[in-house]
Amino acid sequence: MAILVLMRHGQSLWNQENRLTGTVDVPLTEKGRGEAVSAALQCPGLKFDIAYSSPLTRARDTAALFLEQLGQFVPLIPEPLLIEKSYGILQGLNKDLVKEEYGADAYNLMHRSYGIAPPGGESLHKLGLRVQPFVKRVVGEDLRLGKNVLLVAHGNVIRSLVMMIEKLSSTDVAKVEVGTAEPLIYDLDENFRVLE
């Protein structure tokens, strides 16, 4: 019925520094800006009608650069519900230091699991409770109207939406890797079912 492209932002300054970013507004690196431009080459001929992004600079700038490279100037709507999950007291900390302090297993559970949140932060489950209803309602209406949609956000936001669209279990979603500025292209019906 319509195309939904999900994409994580390009490399940010804290990605480069191996830090847990979460809800902190951190800019793209030059590499990240280049990734956003290069991502457009993976979507030749695809025309978008509307775009949504997290309001954080790294996502908004990725979406703008991607669309500019495609020569498409469609509405780009910042949506606060698409902000990355909070890493609580771990935000801004180096990932290797967090692994040392908490242990690799605990770090992986806080970082990747569905139900376990970092101290003072959000789990993927809790993030999904704000992200998925917005996408089903607002983006779902765009898809029902036959609009092609670009959605640029953060790794965990994209993981939550991949879980919803591909009907993954809480165990399977822990294994989902979302690279920076790698478009995931879905041909969907109005109920978010993937069309063959």
N, C-alpha and C positions, 0 to 999 in steps of 0.2 A: 504494500500500500504506500509506504513512504520509507525514507532512509533516515536512520538515526546514527550519527557518528559521535562516539564517545572518545574523549582524548584527555589524557593527563597533561598538565603543563610541561613546558620544557625545563631543562635543568635550572634550578634556582641556586642562589649563592650558598644557601645552607645545604642543598644536595651536594654541591661541590665540596663543602667542608665536612660532610658526613654527620650532619646534625639533624636531630628530630625537629621538624619545622612546625607541624600542626597548624594552629590558627594564627601564627605570627605572619605578618605581611612582609615577605622577603622577595626582592626582585630577581628577575632572570639574570643569568650570566650571559656573556656573548655567545657561548656555546648553546645555551638554552634558546636564545633568540634565533640562532641558526637552525636549531632543531624544529622550531615552529614553522619556519619558512620551508625547510626540507619536507616536512610532513605534508604540505600541500601537494607535493609531487606524487604522493601516494593516492590522491583523490582526483585524478584527471577527469575532467568532464562532469564532475559532480556539482550540481547547483544547489545551494542552500537557500531556504526561504527565511530562516530565523536562526539566531544563535543565542545560547545561554552560557554564562560562565560564573564561576565563583567571583565575588568582587575583589578577591585578593589579587594584587598586582601581577603575580606570576601567571595566574590563570587568565586574567583579562587580557594581558599583553600577548600571551600565546594565541588566544583566539583572534585578536586583532591582526597580528602578523600573519597567521594562517589564512584568514579571509582576504587580507590585502594581497598576499602572494597569488591567490586564486583570482584576484580582480573582482571580488564580490563584496559589495557594500550593503549588507543586510543588517537589520536591527540586531544589536549585540546587547543583551539584557543581563546585567549583573544580578545574581540571585544569592542572598545571604544563606539560604538553606543549603547551598552547594559548597560551603566552606569546609575545609578538611577537618577531620576529627581532632579534638583536643588531646594532646599528649600530657596534659596536666603538669605536674612538677618536672616532667622529663623534657618539656619543650626547650629547645635551644641547646640541649646537652649533646655531646659527641656520642654517637651510637656505640663505638667501641668501649668508651668509658662506662656507659650504661650496662653493657654486657658484662664488663668486669665486676661492677658493683652488684648486679642482680643475678648474674649467671646467664648463660646463653639460652637455656630453656625458658626461664622466666621472661627474658627479653623477647623471645620469639612469641610467647603467648600474649604479652602485652601489645606487641607490634603487629602480629599477623592473625591472631585467633579471632573468632567471631564474638565470643561472649565475655572475654576478659579485658578489662580496661586498664590503662596505665594509672598509677596513683593520681587521683584528682582529675582524670581524663575521661574520655569516651571509649566505649567498645565499638566494634564494627556494627554490632546489633543496634546499639543506641543511635549511631549515626544513620543507619538505615531507616529508623523510625521518623527521621526528619527529611531525609533525601528521597526515599522511594515514594511516599504519598505526593510530594510536589511533582515528581517526574511523571507519575501515573496520571495525575490530574491535568497539569499544565502542558507538559510535552505530549502526553497522550492525546490531548485535544488537537494539538498541532498535527500529529500523525493522522488523526481521524479526518482532518481537513486536507490530507494529502501533502502536507508540507514536509520538506526535508530539513532536518534539525541538526545543528552542531551543538554539542555540549562539552565544554572544556572545564575541568575541575581538577581534583587532586587524586592521588593514588587510591586512597581508601574510599572516596566517593565513587570512583569508577569501579572499584572492586565490588562495592555494594550493588551497583547497577548491573554489573555482569552477573552477579549472583541472582538477581531478580529476573533478568532476561533469559539467562541460560538455565535457570532453575537448579542452581547448585546447592549442595548441602552445606551446612556449617563447617564440615570437615574439608570439603573440596575447595571452598572459597579461601581457606588458609593457604592454599597452594597457588592461588592466582597471582601472577606477577604482572604489573602494569608498568611498562617502560615509559620514559619521558617522551612526550610528543609522538606517540605511536597511535595513529587513528584505528579505532575498532569500528568497523562498518557493519551495521545491522539493517537488513531489509525486514521491516516489521509490519504486522497488521495492527489494528487499533487496540488490540488487547495485549500488545507487546509479545506476540508470538512471532518467532522467526519464520520468515517465508523461505521456502527452498528455491 
